[in-house]
């Protein structure tokens, strides 16, 4: 195998590993983004509203970044990146049913009772499932509740939408 092809394969595998790591995120208590919520031992307890997404700490709703200790904030002098963010990511709130969020937005979350599902939708006469945008754009929906609701279709929630 030529070296350039080998390097491309290694880079591709590294991207797949990174995507898998990003998919393993957690959510606020009461919300369901497809992964169980984890509790940071330093939090004020299970009812604090704080949550973790991988290595990142997410403050509770209304806290802004007040829950973030100084060592979790960015420091350009040392090159340190932030590891603590406000509730809901850039939006500062949870995303309602049928709404979309950017999966790469740290601490972005669906509202309680909703899960993140893909943005695929039926296209053309054959109804082939195709993405409605970049794969990191996710839809918040109550997929699995037996009703084909906001943001759901036969491609991204076949359990509810036949």
Order of alpha helices (4+ residues) and beta strands (2+ residues): alpha-beta-beta-beta-beta-beta-beta-beta-beta
